[in-house]
């Protein structure tokens, strides 16, 4: 294993991995994090894109929010806001912690009590509710799809967070599934239940031709007003990348009120503030 060490903090990456991003951080306590600790974490994250912090024990929602906020102190709000319209495709997936509304709970099954929530039944997102061609019920036990590729943002009024944090409170154990891309190839991926997959926008940019690199560096994407409501009747492709256009998007007169100035227009490429590397982000 390749290892970088600073005092008792250790960043580890497997030597033989074909994945060129992601790292594991040990000897780091988020609850008692100093300014020096945070600067170390910030650089580690921007150099590795995904950082897994091991052995945290019980981490409070407040500490998780403060960790996220420190990357962007001026933001001060969860990137979907403190409430989500019931028509949004995200509404059924998220449950808000009462005393820390910037933190959302996601999971599956009955939970007797968690952080002020009592007798809640969590419903984990399943591709059958969102994909045009879901895996058949007969194969559903053994196979799955990528549900939806995304960055955590409302994409209207509020900007994406600089950093998203995920806290694993209880991890599913036991059986695994085969994730089928179902994109015209036979590509599959062995995955644990309830997992979150990540991909690299830097690798995506590097794979483009020089002509396409110039195009995405000089282009922007404009998002629909209230896009997660706008697309609520539409269905996704089987690999979770993009919506199948069938004219099912809601017309503007059926959307919540919106202001043109709050519609989001973003560059197709973003630059890493530490490494200077360019990532494609659409």
Secondary structure, DSSP 8 states (H G I E B T S, - for coil): -EEEEETTEEEEE-TT-S--S-EEEES--STT--HHHHHHHHHHHHHHS-EEE----S--HHHHHHHHHHHSTTT-S-TT-S---TTSTTGGG-EEETTEEEEEE--SEEEEEETTEEEEEE----GGGTBTT---TTTTTTEE-------S--SBSS---S------SS---S-EEEEE--SSS--EEEEETT------HHHHHHHS-HHHHHHHHT-EEE--TTHHHHTTT-EE-TTSSSEE-SS-S--GGGS----GGGB-EEESEEE-TTT--EEE--
